[in-house]
Amino acid sequence: MPDRQDYNVNKDLITKTFERKNNAARIRAINKINKGGVKIAVADENEVKAVKLSLESDNEISDNFEMYIPRRRIPQVIVYNIDKDIENEKDILDGIFAKNIFLVDKNKEPLVNVNCKIPTRNPNFNHWVLSVSPSIFSTLMTKEGIYLQFRRFNFAEFLNVKQCRPCLNYGHTAKYCETLDSPAGCDRCGWSKTDEDNHNNCRIYKCYHCSLARKIYGVNYGTNHSALDKKCKCYEKQKKLLMERTDYV
């Protein structure tokens, strides 16, 4: 019996199953998750169900794997530049609930929770990421700010697009990169940093993602920017996909 903790073995089995069944789903990516798990990203919810049914109909897959469709993600917001003196999550929530009563339901249950803090360039502040109940998210987004300790703090929707710095691809971080042992890619030109003929001669930006999208899909994306640029058309598309997987209702 193959080792089901081995991601590469599992990915190979699933890929061959798709090929054997001639699956027509638009699979965007196959990525690694914990304990040999495999994450399959497809175009839309209909294709999610089609892929799941296709895999469940294969005995070798259904006998050895548990398959499930992840729940839609909860909306998140990022609150900017909160004083670093406020370090405790409980203090953050207590302060928010005291000044923003609409963030608590009629049973006094919280409608937001703390996810994490993000250090800023200024050592005196942190940004804080909060998850927000879909029932209150649209109301919250109409507000000019979130109040805490007699101050109003700016905030925005938080859409955390995962992008691997070594390989530059989306959908995972360096921790789960399949090519981590390979030379890192250059965000400026897209070539391997050890490729002397190409990387060493890169003098202009040529985004790896947009160049690939132009070649494969025929889109007219500009390429004169870094592959890590947050204004990259491919990055913006990843944000749009993340929004489509978010429960706003």
N, C-alpha and C positions, 0 to 999 in steps of 0.2 A: 504493500500500500504506500503510495507516495506520501511524503511529509507534508501535511496540510498546514504546517507552520511556515513553509517555504513559499514566499510570495511569487517568486519567478516560476516555480512549478505550477502553482495555481493559475497564474496569469496565462501560461502556455496552454493549460488544459481548457480554460474558458475561451481563449482565442481560437483554438482548434475546433471547439464546439460551434462557435459562430460560423467558422468557415465551412464546416461540415453541413450545417443547417442552412447555409447560404442566407444568413440573416441580413435583412435589408435595412435595419435600423441605422440611423446616422449616429454612430458612436464617436463622441468628441474626444474622449480620453479614457484610459484605463490606468488607475493609480494605486499605489500601495497604501494600506492602512495597517493598524496594529495586528500582530500575531498572524501574519500571513494573509490577512484579509485583502480583498480586491474591491476597489470602488470603480464603478462604471458610470461615466457621464454621457448622457445622450441629449438629443435636441429638445424634447418636450415630454410632457407627462404621458401622452399616448404611447410614445416609444419606450418610456420607462416600463410600462405595463407589458408591452410586447416583448421586451428583452427578458423580463422576469418570467413570463409564461414560456418563452423559448428555452430558457435554462432549466426551468422546473420540469420540462418534458424530457430532459436527458437524464437517464438513470444515474450515470456516474456523477453528474453534478448534484442532483437532488439527494443522493444517498450520502454525500460527503460534505455538503455545504448548507448553511442556513442563509436564506435570502430574504431581504426585506427592503422596502422602499423607505428611505429616511423621511422623517417628518419635515414639513416646511420650516424654515428657520424663523426664529422670532426677530422682529425688528430691533435694531440697536441704534442708540445715539451716542455721540461723543461730546462730553461737556469739557470746554476748553479752560485751561489755566486756573485750576483750583489750587489755592495755597497749599504748599507741601506740608504745612503744619497739620492739615487735616489728612491723616494717614489711615484712620480706621474706617472700614467699610460701613460699620454701624453708624458712625458719626456722619458719614456722607448721606446715608439714607434718612436718618433722623432729621438732619438739617433740611433735606429736600422735602420731606413729608410735612414738616412744620410750616413751610412757606408756599407749598404747592399742593393744596388739599385735593385737587382733582386727580392727583396721582395715587389716591387711596380710594378703594371702592366703599360702598355703603356699609359693608361689614368691617371696615377698617383694615382690610387686607391690602398689602402693597401691590401696585400695578407696575412697578419697576424694580429691577434688581441690579446689583453691581456685578459686572463681569470682570473688569480688570482696570488697572491704571497704566498709563503710558507716560514715561518720563519725557520732559520737554528739553529743549536746548537751554532754557533758563532753569537753573537748579532750584529756583524757589517755587516752581509750579509743577503740577502733574495734570495731564488730561485723564478723564475717567470715562470708561465705556459702560453704558447701562443697557440692559435689555428691557424692552417696553412691551407691555401687553398690547396685542393687536387692537383690542377694544378701545384703547385710549391713544394710540399712536397718531392718528390723523388730527386729533384735538391738540396733542402736544406740539405737533409741527406748525400749528398756527400761532404759537406763542413767540414772543420776542426774545425770551430767555428763560432760564431756570434759576429760581431764587434759592440762595443758600447763605445763611448768616448775614442777612441785610445787604447782600450784593446780588446783582443779576449777572449770570454767566452765559456767554454765547454757547450755542450747541448746534449740531448738525447730525443728519443721519449718518451712521457709521456703516460703510460697506467695505469689509475687509477682504479685498481680492488677494488670494494667496499667489505669490510669485516666488519661484526659487531663484536665488541670486546666482548660484553656480551655473545652472543650465539655462536660466532665463525663462523657463516655461511656466505656464499658469497651472493652478489646481493643486499645488503642493508646495511645501517649503523644503529647505535643504535637508531637514531631518529625514524626509521620506523620498529623497531624490534617488532615482534608479541609476543615475550616471555620476554619482558623487565621486567615484574613483577616477573618473575621466577629467581631463583638463577643463577648467572653467571657461565659459564662453565670455566673450567681450561684449558688454552692453552697447558699445559704440558701433562696432562693425558686425557683430554676430559670429565672427570666427573664433576658433579656439585660441586661447591666449598663448599657446605653445606653437601655433602655426606661424612660422617665421615669414613665409612668403606672403601671407595675406594680412594677418593681424598687425605685424610690425609696420605695415604700410598704410594702415587705416588713418586717413587724415580728415575724413568727413563722416558724419553720422549716417548710418544706414540700418534702420531698425530691423532686427531679425524677424519679428512677428509680422510687421506690415509688408516686408519684402515677400515673405512666404504667402501671405494672404493675396497679394497681387498675382503671384504665380499660380496659385491653386484655384482661387475663386474669381480672378479677373477684376477685383475691386480697384478703385483708384485712390488708395490710401497713400498719403505722403510718407516718405521714409527718412526724412532728414531730422531724425531725433533718436535719442537713446531708447533701447528696448525696455528701460525701466521708467520711462517718462510717463507720468500720470495723465498726460493729455493725449497719449497714444490712442489711436482709433481702436486698436485691438484691446487695450486696457479698458477703454470705455465700454466695449462690447462685453467684456467679462463682468463689469459692474452691472450692466443691463441683465445679464443672465442671473446674477446674484439676486437682483431685485425680483426677477420672475420666480425665484425659489423662496421668496419671503412671504410670510403670511401677514398681509396688511388688513385682513377683514376681521 
